[in-house]
Amino acid sequence: MAEEAQEPKHFKTYKEKAKRLLDDESKVKSLIDVATDKITAIMNNSAKMNEFSDHVRLAIRMIRAYISGDYREIPWRTLVVLVAGIIYFVTPLDLIPDFIPAMGFVDDISVIFWIFRSFADDLDKYKAWESSIVTPQ
């Protein structure tokens, strides 16, 4: 089991928003669309950005699989934190506003990496499930 890192102090608000958002599938889908667009816009060739992008994309796939009913083995707490992380990621005015050159995504990156460290077991289980359903060509 991964050691759980301490939750960022300002993250509680995003978890509350995530809990409310999860009651509306269309809003979750809209959030996913915004996150996908944002990650595409900030991608570059650096290894850290690629790892960050991979984490966000994995979270998006996991949330999609949950709302479609394909994968329900996500603990509620993990789902709430993943959605809260996506909300934090797409919110332009967070701890460090995204429009500040070179610094605007530092907090987004740190929150996403915190989530992936804290919920590594759940994410690994999802990745294993995801690879088991992919049919070889």
Stockholm file with secondary structure:
# STOCKHOLM 1.0

chainA/1-137         MAEEAQEPKHFKTYKEKAKRLLDDESKVKSLIDVATDKITAIMNNSAKMNEFSDHVRLAIRMIRAYISGDYREIPWRTLVVLVAGIIYFVTPLDLIPDFIPAMGFVDDISVIFWIFRSFADDLDKYKAWESSIVTPQ
#=GR chainA/1-137 SS CCCCCCCCGGGHHHHHHHHHHTTCHHHHHHHHHHHHHHHHHHCCSCHHHHHHHHHHHHHHHHHHHHHHTSCCCSCHHHHHHHHHHHHHHHCSSSSSCTTSTTTTTHHHHHHHHHHHHHTHHHHHHHHHHHHHHCCCC
#=GC SS_cons         CCCCCCCCGGGHHHHHHHHHHTTCHHHHHHHHHHHHHHHHHHCCSCHHHHHHHHHHHHHHHHHHHHHHTSCCCSCHHHHHHHHHHHHHHHCSSSSSCTTSTTTTTHHHHHHHHHHHHHTHHHHHHHHHHHHHHCCCC
//
